[in-house]
Amino acid sequence: MDGYLLLHGTIVTVDGQRRIIGDGALAISGTRIVDIGSSDRLVARHPGKRVLDCRGKMIIPGLIDAHGHAGHSLIRSVAADTNALWMRIVTPMYYHYVTRDYWYADGLVSGLERLCAGVTTSASIITSMPRSDDPAFAINHARAYSELGLREIICVGPAGLPWPQSVTRWESGKPERHAVSFEEMIEGAESVIETLNGTSEGRIKVFLTPFTIVPSVEPSNASTPDWAVKLTENDRMQARRIRETARKWGVRIHSDAFAGQIRMAWQDKENALLGSDVHLQHCWGISHEEIDILAETGTHVTHAPPGRSTPIMEMMARGVPVAITSDGAAPSRHFDMFQIARSAQSTQHILHNHDRYILPPGKIFEMITIDAAKAIGMDDEIGSLEIGKKADIVVIDMRKPHLTPNWMPVHRLVHQVLGSDVDKVFVNGKILMEDGIVLTADMHEALAFGEAEAKALMERAGLQAHMHEPGWGQLQRTFTEPVAPPFPPQV
């Protein structure tokens, strides 16, 4: 058969006219959408295709998660009760206790979660603070996504200060300590780019991802004006080397940024990690001056709710493009972009004096489809259902109690649909899930492998100390002893 013909569904195109087609049809040939319109017109035009009856179902573009973390799925909930120390606990774990097999296992588990929730394209940063010294980590993670049939953007780049960074590699089960310089991190990132970028029929891409755009200041929070003053030599060197490397390989740049960093980065306009080829996550607490810099440079911003003091309304009002992301999946997050988008909307409603008129459903849905595609530079290929675009398509079964009656489809998508309502998923014209069943992997086998790797990591890293009881009967969590992060193994 020559492709697929989806008939009798409600199609939310997110095209230039934002058409919603009742009793709609969509035709797929090869990797692309070749026709879209009413069922009565398309059925006669496309004989020979496999017909999929989508009565009572909604057809939407594949969802896009432009910022998440590889590795997090298999440590979810660990240290969730000690948020202030979370990075100090997980970063040493990622730098000293993970094995190469761990990354393939995490790729399978995170990829399956995303696939089952209709996320067809996602960005995955290798660990919390990026680790590029062992290219096998990124290669193994991408291998899992490739086998599942998904699109993945692997994000690798230099860690934050200090340089060199201490890492431990596990060879044949034995830990070996190494000191990795900044240049060695760049070399590792280049190896990943050379090996992966554009592979699997173009489904796997690599972005260059330093931990933050200005490494000398606070790496995970806003920096005050008395601290974020001038670029250091390390700041300028990182920006220059990232720009040189991105130009050399023709790849985009992704990083985190917080208050103070955007203003500082703009002091070196030639190499600043800002511009239309960059998307920045978080941007907590940024100033009006920094919003103006983002708008002037055309830099994209991605936001994971609640996002603390991220001024997303002010940014969008001044022309800064903003998309919604998961920042998943640890310590207590997930990859269900429907629920995440709903959380983003409700957070803004509450923050803006219970103003329920801001960020209506249509805008929210754009922020996980076409706006997210623009953030990653792929809006010419994905993010909407249009003739000529890649056939990345999700079908949602609306025949559920919480989705009845089936009307006002975009409101339904943002207010009630769950990832578990996804019925079918196509990527590149290939069907990956049908009738809620994944076709490209043995789900139980993959999850069992992930469970085993997670438990092995728990033993190596002593993570049991960060698995707390749930606080039965407590109105506020208390502890009997100070919580300390794990320490690197002695070798």
Residue pairs with C-beta under 8 A, 6 or more apart in sequence:
1 48
1 49
1 50
2 29
2 48
2 49
3 27
3 28
3 29
3 30
3 34
3 49
3 50
3 429
4 27
4 28
4 49
4 50
4 51
4 52
4 426
4 429
4 431
5 25
5 26
5 27
5 28
5 42
5 43
5 46
5 49
5 50
5 51
5 52
6 25
6 26
6 27
6 28
6 52
6 54
6 59
6 393
6 395
7 25
7 39
7 42
7 43
7 51
7 52
7 53
7 54
8 23
8 24
8 25
8 39
8 53
8 54
8 55
9 23
9 24
9 25
9 26
9 54
9 55
9 57
9 58
9 59
9 395
10 20
10 21
10 22
10 23
10 24
10 57
10 58
10 59
10 398
10 406
10 409
11 19
11 20
11 21
11 24
11 25
11 26
11 36
11 58
11 59
11 60
11 385
12 20
12 58
12 59
12 60
12 61
12 365
12 385
12 409
12 410
12 413
13 19
13 20
13 21
13 36
13 61
13 384
13 385
13 386
14 60
14 61
14 365
14 366
14 369
14 370
14 383
14 384
14 385
15 384
15 385
15 386
16 386
18 362
20 409
20 410
21 36
21 37
21 38
23 38
23 39
23 40
24 36
24 37
24 38
24 39
24 59
25 35
25 36
25 37
25 38
25 39
25 41
25 42
25 43
26 33
26 35
26 36
26 42
26 59
26 385
26 393
27 33
27 34
27 35
27 36
27 42
27 45
27 46
27 49
28 34
28 49
28 391
28 393
28 426
28 429
29 49
29 429
30 429
31 201
31 390
31 391
31 428
31 429
31 430
32 388
32 389
32 390
32 391
32 429
33 385
33 386
33 387
33 388
33 389
33 390
33 391
33 393
34 387
35 42
35 45
35 46
35 387
36 42
36 385
36 386
36 387
43 51
52 395
52 424
54 395
56 397
56 398
56 399
56 406
57 395
57 396
57 397
57 398
57 399
57 423
58 395
58 396
58 398
58 406
58 409
58 412
58 413
59 385
59 393
59 394
59 395
59 396
60 118
60 369
60 385
60 393
60 394
60 395
60 396
60 413
61 369
61 370
61 382
61 383
61 384
61 385
61 392
61 393
61 394
62 118
62 119
62 120
62 121
62 382
62 392
62 393
62 394
62 425
62 426
62 427
63 117
63 118
63 119
63 120
63 121
63 337
63 338
63 368
63 369
63 372
63 394
64 119
64 120
64 121
64 122
64 323
64 337
64 368
64 369
64 372
64 373
64 376
64 382
64 383
65 114
65 119
65 121
65 122
65 123
65 325
65 326
65 328
65 335
65 337
65 368
65 372
66 122
66 123
66 153
66 254
66 279
66 302
66 323
66 325
66 372
66 375
66 376
67 123
67 125
67 254
67 279
67 281
67 302
67 304
67 325
67 326
67 327
68 110
68 122
68 123
68 124
68 125
68 325
68 326
68 327
68 328
68 329
68 335
69 124
69 125
69 127
69 128
69 327
69 328
69 329
69 330
70 103
70 106
70 107
70 110
70 124
70 125
70 126
70 127
70 137
70 138
70 141
70 154
71 94
71 98
71 102
71 103
71 106
71 126
71 127
71 128
72 106
72 110
72 128
72 328
72 329
72 330
72 333
73 106
73 109
73 110
73 113
73 328
73 329
73 330
73 450
74 102
74 105
74 106
74 109
74 450
74 453
74 454
74 457
75 90
75 93
75 330
75 331
75 454
75 457
75 463
76 329
76 330
76 331
76 332
76 333
77 330
77 331
77 332
77 467
78 89
78 90
78 330
78 331
78 458
78 463
78 466
78 467
79 85
79 86
79 89
79 90
79 331
79 463
79 466
80 86
80 330
80 331
80 332
81 468
81 471
81 477
82 89
82 466
82 468
82 483
83 331
85 483
85 485
86 331
87 128
87 129
87 220
88 485
89 466
89 483
89 485
89 486
90 128
90 330
90 331
91 127
91 128
91 129
92 485
92 486
92 487
92 488
93 457
93 461
93 463
93 486
94 127
94 128
94 129
94 131
95 127
95 129
95 131
95 165
95 166
95 167
95 168
95 488
96 166
96 167
96 168
96 175
96 461
96 488
96 489
97 168
97 170
97 457
97 460
97 461
97 486
97 489
98 127
98 137
98 170
98 457
99 170
99 453
99 456
99 457
100 134
100 136
100 137
100 140
100 170
101 140
101 453
102 453
102 456
102 457
103 126
103 136
103 137
103 138
103 140
103 141
104 140
104 141
104 143
104 144
105 144
105 449
105 450
105 452
105 453
105 454
106 141
106 144
106 450
106 453
107 124
107 140
107 141
107 142
107 143
107 144
107 145
108 144
108 147
108 148
108 441
108 446
108 447
108 449
108 450
109 446
109 447
109 450
110 124
110 328
110 329
110 335
111 144
111 145
111 148
111 150
111 152
112 148
112 438
112 441
112 443
112 446
112 447
113 329
113 334
113 335
114 120
114 122
114 150
114 335
115 148
115 149
115 150
115 425
115 432
115 433
115 438
116 419
116 420
116 422
116 433
116 436
116 438
117 335
117 336
117 337
117 338
117 419
117 420
117 422
118 337
118 338
118 394
118 396
118 419
118 422
118 425
119 150
119 335
119 337
120 150
120 151
120 382
120 392
120 394
120 425
120 426
120 427
121 150
121 151
121 152
121 153
121 372
121 373
121 376
121 378
121 382
121 392
122 150
122 151
122 152
122 153
122 335
123 152
123 153
123 155
123 207
123 254
123 325
123 376
124 141
124 145
124 152
124 153
124 154
124 155
125 155
125 156
125 209
125 254
126 132
126 137
126 138
126 141
126 154
126 155
126 156
127 137
129 159
129 160
129 211
129 219
130 155
130 156
130 157
130 158
130 159
130 209
130 210
130 211
131 137
131 156
131 159
131 167
132 138
132 156
132 157
132 158
132 159
132 185
132 186
132 188
132 189
132 192
133 165
133 167
133 169
133 178
133 180
133 184
133 185
133 188
134 167
134 169
134 188
135 188
135 191
135 192
135 195
138 154
138 156
138 192
138 196
138 206
139 192
139 195
139 196
141 152
141 154
142 152
142 154
142 196
142 199
142 200
142 204
145 151
145 152
145 203
145 204
146 152
146 199
146 200
146 203
146 204
147 440
147 441
148 432
148 438
148 440
148 441
149 203
149 427
149 428
149 430
149 432
149 440
150 203
150 427
150 432
151 203
151 204
151 205
151 382
151 392
151 427
151 428
152 203
152 204
152 205
153 205
153 206
153 207
153 254
153 376
154 192
154 196
154 204
154 205
154 206
154 207
155 206
155 207
155 208
155 209
155 254
156 188
156 189
156 192
156 193
156 206
156 207
156 208
156 209
157 185
157 186
157 189
157 208
157 209
157 210
157 211
157 242
157 255
158 182
158 185
158 186
158 189
158 210
158 211
158 238
158 241
158 242
159 165
159 180
159 185
159 211
160 210
160 211
160 212
160 215
160 219
161 215
161 216
161 234
163 181
163 182
163 234
164 179
164 180
164 181
164 182
164 184
165 179
165 180
165 185
166 177
166 178
166 179
166 180
166 488
167 177
167 178
167 179
167 180
168 175
168 176
168 177
168 178
168 488
168 489
168 491
169 175
169 176
169 178
170 176
175 489
175 491
176 491
177 488
177 491
180 188
182 237
182 238
182 241
186 241
186 245
189 208
189 245
190 245
190 248
190 249
192 206
193 206
193 208
193 249
193 251
194 249
196 204
196 205
196 206
197 204
197 205
197 206
197 249
197 251
198 204
198 205
201 428
203 427
203 428
205 251
206 251
207 251
207 252
207 253
207 254
207 376
208 242
208 245
208 246
208 249
208 251
208 252
208 253
208 254
209 253
209 254
209 255
210 238
210 242
210 255
210 273
211 219
211 255
211 256
212 219
212 255
212 256
212 257
212 258
212 261
213 239
213 255
213 256
213 257
213 261
213 262
213 265
213 272
213 273
213 274
213 280
214 228
214 231
214 235
214 257
214 260
214 261
214 264
214 265
215 234
215 235
215 238
216 231
216 232
216 234
216 235
217 223
217 227
217 228
217 260
217 261
217 264
218 227
218 258
218 260
219 256
220 256
220 258
221 258
221 284
222 258
222 259
222 260
222 284
222 285
222 286
222 309
223 258
223 259
223 260
223 261
224 259
224 260
225 260
227 260
228 259
228 260
228 261
228 263
228 264
229 264
230 264
230 267
231 264
231 265
231 267
231 268
235 264
235 265
235 268
236 268
236 271
239 265
239 268
239 271
239 272
239 273
240 271
242 253
242 271
242 273
243 271
243 273
246 252
246 253
246 277
252 277
252 278
252 279
252 376
252 377
253 273
253 277
253 278
254 278
254 279
254 280
254 281
255 273
255 278
255 280
255 281
256 280
256 281
256 282
257 265
257 280
257 281
257 282
257 283
257 286
258 282
258 283
258 284
258 285
258 286
259 283
259 284
259 285
259 286
259 287
259 290
262 274
262 280
262 283
262 286
262 290
262 293
262 294
263 287
263 289
263 290
263 293
265 272
265 273
265 274
266 272
266 274
266 293
266 297
272 297
274 280
274 293
274 294
274 297
274 299
275 297
275 298
275 299
276 297
276 298
276 299
276 300
277 377
278 299
278 300
279 299
279 300
279 301
279 302
279 323
279 375
279 376
280 294
280 299
280 300
280 301
280 302
281 301
281 302
281 303
281 304
281 325
281 327
282 303
282 304
282 307
282 310
283 290
283 294
283 301
283 303
283 310
283 311
283 315
284 307
284 308
284 309
284 310
285 308
285 309
285 310
286 294
286 310
286 311
288 314
291 311
291 314
291 315
291 318
291 320
292 318
293 299
294 301
294 315
294 320
295 315
295 318
295 319
295 320
298 321
299 320
300 320
300 321
300 322
300 323
300 374
300 375
301 312
301 315
301 320
301 321
301 322
301 323
301 375
302 322
302 323
302 324
302 325
302 372
302 375
303 310
303 312
303 322
303 323
303 324
303 325
303 344
304 324
304 325
304 326
304 327
304 333
304 340
305 324
305 340
305 343
305 344
305 347
306 343
306 347
307 344
307 347
312 322
312 348
313 348
313 352
313 358
313 359
315 322
316 322
321 371
321 374
321 375
322 367
322 371
323 367
323 368
323 371
323 372
323 374
323 375
324 337
324 340
324 341
324 344
324 364
324 367
324 368
324 372
325 340
325 372
326 333
326 334
326 335
326 337
326 340
327 333
328 334
328 335
329 335
334 340
335 419
336 418
336 419
337 368
337 419
338 413
338 414
338 417
338 418
338 419
339 418
339 419
340 368
341 364
341 365
341 367
341 368
341 414
342 364
342 414
342 415
344 359
344 364
344 367
345 359
345 361
345 364
345 414
348 358
348 359
349 355
349 356
349 358
349 359
352 358
361 410
361 411
361 413
361 414
361 415
362 410
364 414
365 410
365 413
365 414
369 383
369 384
370 379
370 383
370 384
371 383
372 383
373 379
373 381
373 382
373 383
373 384
374 383
380 389
381 389
381 390
382 389
382 390
382 392
385 393
390 427
390 428
390 429
391 426
391 427
391 428
391 429
392 426
392 427
392 428
393 424
393 425
393 426
394 422
394 424
394 425
394 426
395 422
395 423
395 424
395 425
396 413
396 417
396 421
396 422
396 423
397 421
397 422
397 423
397 436
398 404
398 406
398 412
398 421
399 406
400 421
402 416
402 418
403 412
403 416
403 417
403 421
406 412
422 433
422 436
423 433
423 434
423 435
423 436
424 431
424 433
424 434
424 435
425 431
425 432
425 433
426 432
431 439
432 438
432 439
432 440
433 439
457 463
458 464
458 467
460 489
461 486
462 486
463 486
465 483
465 484
465 486
466 483
466 486
468 477
471 477
